[in-house]
Structures are given as structure tokens and as C-alpha cells.
């Protein structure tokens, strides 16, 4: 069950990464529009806290343990900041993030794809016999 949960997390990273690699000009304006309509969507970032906690607990015996600890810490911190952080601090950070160039989003997408592949490799789903 643990492997399937971690593989699902890798699938989410891979899907997000591919979208950011292929079409940041289409996705980012939609994200901006959703955030303008309602900031309550950021409550869903609580799932990032849950995913980070899952990664922290479940990936401790996988290869690349420091990578998973750092990634889990980043997920928990990002989720906490965006879901329960003060709006006065959160809004400028979101505006800065949404104002990046397309190439920046593509690097983030590439990083997410890399994390997904590394997690699937660590689980033994790809690249291992």
C-alpha cells in the first residue's frame, strides 16, 4: 500500500511537471484567474502537508533518503504557508510566483518530472531489475 501511495504522489508530480513543461502560457493565466475569484482554493494546499508527511514517513527506507526528507520538508512548508499563512505575506509571494517567465515554469516542470522519476526508481518501478 505504501508503494502505491508514493507512486500516486510521483504521478501527481509527473502530471504537474509535464503541464508546466508543455504549456505554461495556458496554465498560469488560469491559475491567476482561479486565485482572483477565490483565495479559498488555497485550503487545498493542506493536501501538500499530508503528501509531505506521507513522504517523510513512508520513504525513509528508500534510496536517496536525504532527497525525500528535504522534499517532504519543502512540501510541508509550502502547504502550511499557502493554506494557513497570513494573507499579507502570502499574496506578494503568489504574485511574484505568477509573474515569472515561461522558462522558469519549465525548469520547475523539469524538476517535478525529475522527482517523479527518481521516486519511481527508488520504489523499483522503473530502471531496476
Backbone as JSON Lines, residues from 0, in Angstrom:
{"i":0,"aa":"X","n":[0.82,-1.19,0.0],"ca":[0.0,0.0,0.0],"c":[0.87,1.26,0.0]}
{"i":1,"aa":"X","n":[1.96,1.21,0.76],"ca":[2.87,2.35,0.84],"c":[3.42,2.69,-0.53]}
{"i":2,"aa":"X","n":[3.82,1.66,-1.28],"ca":[4.39,1.9,-2.6],"c":[3.39,2.54,-3.54]}
{"i":3,"aa":"X","n":[2.14,2.13,-3.44],"ca":[1.11,2.7,-4.3],"c":[0.83,4.16,-3.95]}
{"i":4,"aa":"X","n":[0.84,4.49,-2.67],"ca":[0.64,5.87,-2.25],"c":[1.79,6.76,-2.74]}
{"i":5,"aa":"X","n":[3.01,6.25,-2.62],"ca":[4.16,7.03,-3.1],"c":[4.16,7.12,-4.62]}
{"i":6,"aa":"X","n":[3.74,6.07,-5.29],"ca":[3.64,6.12,-6.75],"c":[2.57,7.12,-7.19]}
{"i":7,"aa":"X","n":[1.49,7.22,-6.44],"ca":[0.46,8.22,-6.74],"c":[1.02,9.62,-6.59]}
{"i":8,"aa":"X","n":[1.82,9.84,-5.55],"ca":[2.47,11.13,-5.37],"c":[3.4,11.43,-6.54]}
{"i":9,"aa":"X","n":[4.16,10.42,-6.98],"ca":[5.03,10.6,-8.15],"c":[4.21,10.91,-9.39]}
{"i":10,"aa":"X","n":[3.05,10.29,-9.53],"ca":[2.18,10.57,-10.67],"c":[1.67,12.01,-10.67]}
{"i":11,"aa":"X","n":[1.35,12.52,-9.5],"ca":[0.92,13.92,-9.4],"c":[2.06,14.85,-9.8]}
{"i":12,"aa":"X","n":[3.26,14.56,-9.3],"ca":[4.43,15.38,-9.67],"c":[4.66,15.32,-11.17]}
{"i":13,"aa":"X","n":[4.55,14.13,-11.75],"ca":[4.8,13.97,-13.18],"c":[3.75,14.73,-13.99]}
{"i":14,"aa":"X","n":[2.49,14.63,-13.62],"ca":[1.44,15.34,-14.34],"c":[1.64,16.85,-14.25]}
{"i":15,"aa":"X","n":[1.92,17.37,-13.06],"ca":[2.18,18.8,-12.9],"c":[3.4,19.23,-13.7]}
{"i":16,"aa":"X","n":[4.44,18.42,-13.65],"ca":[5.67,18.76,-14.36],"c":[5.49,18.81,-15.85]}
{"i":17,"aa":"X","n":[4.77,17.83,-16.4],"ca":[4.55,17.81,-17.85],"c":[3.72,19.01,-18.28]}
{"i":18,"aa":"X","n":[2.7,19.36,-17.51],"ca":[1.88,20.52,-17.85],"c":[2.73,21.8,-17.83]}
{"i":19,"aa":"X","n":[3.59,21.95,-16.83],"ca":[4.43,23.14,-16.77],"c":[5.48,23.15,-17.88]}
{"i":20,"aa":"X","n":[5.94,21.99,-18.28],"ca":[6.89,21.93,-19.39],"c":[6.25,22.29,-20.72]}
{"i":21,"aa":"X","n":[5.05,21.81,-20.95],"ca":[4.44,21.95,-22.26],"c":[3.63,23.22,-22.47]}
{"i":22,"aa":"X","n":[2.95,23.68,-21.44],"ca":[2.04,24.8,-21.69],"c":[1.92,25.79,-20.53]}
{"i":23,"aa":"X","n":[3.03,26.39,-20.11],"ca":[2.9,27.36,-19.0],"c":[2.09,28.6,-19.38]}
{"i":24,"aa":"X","n":[2.09,28.99,-20.65],"ca":[1.31,30.17,-21.06],"c":[-0.18,29.93,-20.98]}
{"i":25,"aa":"X","n":[-0.6,28.71,-21.02],"ca":[-2.01,28.38,-20.91],"c":[-2.41,28.18,-19.45]}
{"i":26,"aa":"X","n":[-1.57,27.53,-18.67],"ca":[-1.91,27.16,-17.29],"c":[-1.83,28.34,-16.33]}
{"i":27,"aa":"X","n":[-0.77,29.12,-16.4],"ca":[-0.57,30.18,-15.41],"c":[-1.69,31.23,-15.44]}
{"i":28,"aa":"X","n":[-2.17,31.69,-16.6],"ca":[-3.32,32.61,-16.56],"c":[-4.56,31.99,-15.93]}
{"i":29,"aa":"X","n":[-4.75,30.69,-16.12],"ca":[-5.89,30.04,-15.48],"c":[-5.72,29.99,-13.97]}
{"i":30,"aa":"X","n":[-4.52,29.71,-13.51],"ca":[-4.25,29.71,-12.07],"c":[-4.5,31.11,-11.5]}
{"i":31,"aa":"X","n":[-4.02,32.13,-12.2],"ca":[-4.22,33.51,-11.75],"c":[-5.71,33.83,-11.66]}
{"i":32,"aa":"X","n":[-6.49,33.41,-12.65],"ca":[-7.93,33.69,-12.65],"c":[-8.65,32.98,-11.5]}
{"i":33,"aa":"X","n":[-8.28,31.73,-11.25],"ca":[-8.9,30.99,-10.14],"c":[-8.58,31.66,-8.82]}
{"i":34,"aa":"X","n":[-7.33,32.09,-8.63],"ca":[-6.95,32.75,-7.38],"c":[-7.63,34.11,-7.22]}
{"i":35,"aa":"X","n":[-7.9,34.8,-8.33],"ca":[-8.61,36.07,-8.23],"c":[-10.07,35.87,-7.85]}
{"i":36,"aa":"X","n":[-10.65,34.77,-8.3],"ca":[-12.05,34.5,-7.99],"c":[-12.24,34.11,-6.53]}
{"i":37,"aa":"X","n":[-11.31,33.32,-6.0],"ca":[-11.43,32.89,-4.61],"c":[-10.09,32.41,-4.07]}
{"i":38,"aa":"X","n":[-9.67,33.02,-2.98],"ca":[-8.45,32.59,-2.31],"c":[-8.67,31.32,-1.51]}
{"i":39,"aa":"X","n":[-9.93,30.92,-1.34],"ca":[-10.25,29.71,-0.57],"c":[-9.7,28.44,-1.23]}
{"i":40,"aa":"X","n":[-9.37,28.51,-2.51],"ca":[-8.79,27.36,-3.2],"c":[-7.47,26.94,-2.55]}
{"i":41,"aa":"X","n":[-6.81,27.88,-1.89],"ca":[-5.53,27.58,-1.25],"c":[-5.68,26.64,-0.05]}
{"i":42,"aa":"X","n":[-6.9,26.44,0.43],"ca":[-7.12,25.47,1.51],"c":[-6.75,24.07,1.05]}
{"i":43,"aa":"X","n":[-6.8,23.83,-0.25],"ca":[-6.42,22.52,-0.79],"c":[-4.94,22.24,-0.6]}
{"i":44,"aa":"X","n":[-4.17,23.26,-0.28],"ca":[-2.75,23.05,-0.01],"c":[-2.52,22.22,1.24]}
{"i":45,"aa":"X","n":[-3.57,22.02,2.02],"ca":[-3.46,21.1,3.16],"c":[-3.1,19.7,2.67]}
{"i":46,"aa":"X","n":[-3.48,19.38,1.43],"ca":[-3.1,18.09,0.86],"c":[-1.6,18.0,0.63]}
{"i":47,"aa":"X","n":[-0.94,19.13,0.38],"ca":[0.52,19.14,0.24],"c":[1.17,18.81,1.59]}
{"i":48,"aa":"X","n":[0.57,19.28,2.67],"ca":[1.08,18.93,4.0],"c":[0.93,17.43,4.23]}
{"i":49,"aa":"X","n":[-0.22,16.89,3.88],"ca":[-0.46,15.46,4.02],"c":[0.52,14.66,3.15]}
{"i":50,"aa":"X","n":[0.7,15.08,1.89],"ca":[1.63,14.39,1.0],"c":[3.06,14.46,1.49]}
{"i":51,"aa":"X","n":[3.46,15.61,2.03],"ca":[4.81,15.74,2.59],"c":[5.0,14.85,3.8]}
{"i":52,"aa":"X","n":[3.97,14.77,4.65],"ca":[4.06,13.89,5.82],"c":[4.13,12.43,5.39]}
{"i":53,"aa":"X","n":[3.36,12.08,4.39],"ca":[3.41,10.72,3.85],"c":[4.8,10.41,3.32]}
{"i":54,"aa":"X","n":[5.36,11.33,2.56],"ca":[6.7,11.13,2.0],"c":[7.73,11.02,3.12]}
{"i":55,"aa":"X","n":[7.62,11.83,4.13],"ca":[8.56,11.82,5.24],"c":[8.53,10.49,5.99]}
{"i":56,"aa":"X","n":[7.36,9.96,6.21],"ca":[7.22,8.72,6.97],"c":[7.48,7.48,6.11]}
{"i":57,"aa":"X","n":[6.96,7.48,4.9],"ca":[6.97,6.26,4.09],"c":[8.25,6.05,3.29]}
{"i":58,"aa":"X","n":[9.0,7.1,3.04],"ca":[10.17,6.97,2.15],"c":[11.49,6.88,2.91]}
{"i":59,"aa":"X","n":[11.43,6.63,4.21],"ca":[12.68,6.65,4.99],"c":[13.6,5.47,4.69]}
{"i":60,"aa":"X","n":[13.09,4.38,4.13],"ca":[13.95,3.24,3.82],"c":[14.24,3.11,2.31]}
{"i":61,"aa":"X","n":[13.87,4.11,1.54],"ca":[14.13,4.1,0.1],"c":[15.51,4.69,-0.2]}
{"i":62,"aa":"X","n":[16.04,4.41,-1.39],"ca":[17.27,5.11,-1.79],"c":[17.03,6.62,-1.85]}
{"i":63,"aa":"X","n":[18.1,7.37,-1.74],"ca":[18.08,8.85,-1.72],"c":[17.31,9.41,-0.53]}
{"i":64,"aa":"X","n":[17.58,8.95,0.7],"ca":[16.77,9.38,1.84],"c":[16.81,10.88,2.11]}
{"i":65,"aa":"X","n":[17.95,11.51,1.89],"ca":[18.03,12.96,2.15],"c":[17.18,13.74,1.16]}
{"i":66,"aa":"X","n":[17.11,13.28,-0.07],"ca":[16.26,13.94,-1.07],"c":[14.81,13.91,-0.64]}
{"i":67,"aa":"X","n":[14.37,12.78,-0.12],"ca":[12.97,12.66,0.29],"c":[12.68,13.49,1.54]}
{"i":68,"aa":"X","n":[13.65,13.57,2.46],"ca":[13.44,14.39,3.66],"c":[13.35,15.87,3.29]}
{"i":69,"aa":"X","n":[14.23,16.33,2.42],"ca":[14.22,17.74,2.0],"c":[12.95,18.04,1.21]}
{"i":70,"aa":"X","n":[12.58,17.15,0.3],"ca":[11.36,17.34,-0.49],"c":[10.12,17.36,0.41]}
{"i":71,"aa":"X","n":[10.06,16.44,1.36],"ca":[8.92,16.41,2.27],"c":[8.86,17.69,3.1]}
{"i":72,"aa":"X","n":[10.0,18.15,3.58],"ca":[10.02,19.4,4.34],"c":[9.55,20.58,3.51]}
{"i":73,"aa":"X","n":[9.97,20.61,2.25],"ca":[9.52,21.68,1.35],"c":[8.03,21.62,1.08]}
{"i":74,"aa":"X","n":[7.52,20.42,0.9],"ca":[6.07,20.27,0.67],"c":[5.27,20.72,1.89]}
{"i":75,"aa":"X","n":[5.73,20.33,3.06],"ca":[5.02,20.71,4.29],"c":[5.07,22.21,4.5]}
{"i":76,"aa":"X","n":[6.25,22.8,4.31],"ca":[6.4,24.25,4.49],"c":[5.55,25.02,3.48]}
{"i":77,"aa":"X","n":[5.59,24.61,2.21],"ca":[4.81,25.29,1.17],"c":[3.32,25.15,1.46]}
{"i":78,"aa":"X","n":[2.89,23.96,1.81],"ca":[1.48,23.74,2.1],"c":[1.0,24.55,3.29]}
{"i":79,"aa":"X","n":[1.81,24.6,4.33],"ca":[1.44,25.38,5.52],"c":[1.39,26.87,5.2]}
{"i":80,"aa":"X","n":[2.38,27.36,4.47],"ca":[2.41,28.78,4.13],"c":[1.21,29.18,3.28]}
{"i":81,"aa":"X","n":[0.91,28.38,2.25],"ca":[-0.18,28.75,1.35],"c":[-1.57,28.5,1.93]}
{"i":82,"aa":"X","n":[-1.71,27.53,2.81],"ca":[-3.05,27.23,3.31],"c":[-3.39,27.98,4.6]}
{"i":83,"aa":"X","n":[-2.42,28.15,5.48],"ca":[-2.76,28.78,6.77],"c":[-1.92,30.02,7.07]}
{"i":84,"aa":"X","n":[-1.05,30.39,6.14],"ca":[-0.22,31.58,6.34],"c":[-1.03,32.86,6.24]}
{"i":85,"aa":"X","n":[-0.51,33.95,6.79],"ca":[-1.23,35.22,6.72],"c":[-1.31,35.73,5.28]}
{"i":86,"aa":"X","n":[-2.45,36.25,4.94],"ca":[-2.69,36.74,3.57],"c":[-1.75,37.87,3.2]}
{"i":87,"aa":"X","n":[-1.36,38.68,4.18],"ca":[-0.47,39.81,3.89],"c":[0.91,39.35,3.43]}
{"i":88,"aa":"X","n":[1.35,38.19,3.88],"ca":[2.63,37.63,3.42],"c":[2.45,36.75,2.19]}
{"i":89,"aa":"X","n":[1.34,36.07,2.13],"ca":[1.1,35.1,1.07],"c":[0.86,35.77,-0.29]}
{"i":90,"aa":"X","n":[0.12,36.86,-0.33],"ca":[-0.24,37.5,-1.6],"c":[0.97,37.98,-2.38]}
{"i":91,"aa":"X","n":[1.94,38.68,-1.79],"ca":[3.11,39.1,-2.58],"c":[3.92,37.93,-3.12]}
{"i":92,"aa":"X","n":[4.0,36.86,-2.35],"ca":[4.75,35.67,-2.81],"c":[4.04,35.03,-4.0]}
{"i":93,"aa":"X","n":[2.72,34.92,-3.92],"ca":[1.96,34.34,-5.03],"c":[2.08,35.21,-6.27]}
{"i":94,"aa":"X","n":[1.98,36.52,-6.1],"ca":[2.12,37.43,-7.25],"c":[3.51,37.3,-7.89]}
{"i":95,"aa":"X","n":[4.53,37.18,-7.06],"ca":[5.88,37.01,-7.59],"c":[5.99,35.7,-8.36]}
{"i":96,"aa":"X","n":[5.42,34.64,-7.8],"ca":[5.47,33.33,-8.46],"c":[4.71,33.33,-9.78]}
{"i":97,"aa":"X","n":[3.57,33.99,-9.83],"ca":[2.78,34.01,-11.05],"c":[3.32,34.98,-12.09]}
{"i":98,"aa":"X","n":[4.27,35.81,-11.72],"ca":[4.84,36.77,-12.66],"c":[6.14,36.31,-13.3]}
{"i":99,"aa":"X","n":[6.49,35.07,-13.15],"ca":[7.75,34.54,-13.68],"c":[7.66,34.37,-15.2]}
{"i":100,"aa":"X","n":[8.81,34.24,-15.82],"ca":[8.89,33.96,-17.26],"c":[8.56,32.49,-17.52]}
{"i":101,"aa":"X","n":[8.2,32.18,-18.74],"ca":[7.86,30.8,-19.1],"c":[9.0,29.83,-18.82]}
{"i":102,"aa":"X","n":[10.21,30.25,-19.04],"ca":[11.35,29.35,-18.84],"c":[11.48,28.93,-17.38]}
{"i":103,"aa":"X","n":[11.12,29.83,-16.47],"ca":[11.15,29.48,-15.04],"c":[10.16,28.36,-14.72]}
{"i":104,"aa":"X","n":[8.96,28.45,-15.3],"ca":[7.96,27.4,-15.08],"c":[8.43,26.09,-15.7]}
{"i":105,"aa":"X","n":[9.12,26.18,-16.82],"ca":[9.62,24.95,-17.45],"c":[10.69,24.29,-16.59]}
{"i":106,"aa":"X","n":[11.53,25.08,-15.94],"ca":[12.52,24.48,-15.03],"c":[11.83,23.82,-13.84]}
{"i":107,"aa":"X","n":[10.78,24.45,-13.3],"ca":[10.02,23.83,-12.22],"c":[9.38,22.54,-12.71]}
{"i":108,"aa":"X","n":[8.84,22.56,-13.93],"ca":[8.24,21.36,-14.5],"c":[9.26,20.25,-14.67]}
{"i":109,"aa":"X","n":[10.45,20.61,-15.14],"ca":[11.52,19.62,-15.29],"c":[11.92,19.04,-13.92]}
{"i":110,"aa":"X","n":[11.97,19.89,-12.91],"ca":[12.31,19.44,-11.56],"c":[11.25,18.47,-11.03]}
{"i":111,"aa":"X","n":[9.98,18.78,-11.25],"ca":[8.92,17.89,-10.79],"c":[8.98,16.54,-11.52]}
{"i":112,"aa":"X","n":[9.25,16.57,-12.82],"ca":[9.39,15.32,-13.57],"c":[10.57,14.51,-13.05]}
{"i":113,"aa":"X","n":[11.67,15.2,-12.74],"ca":[12.84,14.51,-12.21],"c":[12.53,13.86,-10.86]}
{"i":114,"aa":"X","n":[11.84,14.58,-9.97],"ca":[11.46,14.0,-8.68],"c":[10.57,12.77,-8.87]}
{"i":115,"aa":"X","n":[9.64,12.86,-9.81],"ca":[8.75,11.73,-10.06],"c":[9.53,10.52,-10.53]}
{"i":116,"aa":"X","n":[10.43,10.72,-11.47],"ca":[11.22,9.6,-11.99],"c":[12.11,9.02,-10.9]}
{"i":117,"aa":"X","n":[12.73,9.87,-10.1],"ca":[13.59,9.38,-9.01],"c":[12.78,8.6,-7.97]}
{"i":118,"aa":"X","n":[11.58,9.06,-7.66],"ca":[10.77,8.33,-6.7],"c":[10.33,6.97,-7.27]}
{"i":119,"aa":"X","n":[9.93,6.96,-8.52],"ca":[9.56,5.68,-9.14],"c":[10.76,4.75,-9.23]}
{"i":120,"aa":"X","n":[11.94,5.3,-9.48],"ca":[13.16,4.48,-9.5],"c":[13.47,3.94,-8.1]}
{"i":121,"aa":"X","n":[13.34,4.79,-7.1],"ca":[13.61,4.36,-5.72],"c":[12.63,3.27,-5.29]}
{"i":122,"aa":"X","n":[11.4,3.34,-5.79],"ca":[10.4,2.31,-5.47],"c":[10.65,1.01,-6.23]}
{"i":123,"aa":"X","n":[11.51,1.08,-7.25],"ca":[11.79,-0.1,-8.05],"c":[10.82,-0.31,-9.2]}
{"i":124,"aa":"X","n":[10.05,0.72,-9.53],"ca":[9.05,0.59,-10.6],"c":[9.66,0.82,-11.97]}
{"i":125,"aa":"X","n":[10.78,1.57,-12.03],"ca":[11.47,1.78,-13.32],"c":[12.96,1.67,-13.09]}
{"i":126,"aa":"X","n":[13.66,1.2,-14.11],"ca":[15.11,1.22,-14.1],"c":[15.81,0.23,-13.2]}
{"i":127,"aa":"X","n":[15.1,-0.64,-12.55],"ca":[15.73,-1.66,-11.7],"c":[15.25,-3.03,-12.13]}
{"i":128,"aa":"X","n":[16.12,-4.01,-11.96],"ca":[15.75,-5.39,-12.32],"c":[15.5,-6.2,-11.08]}
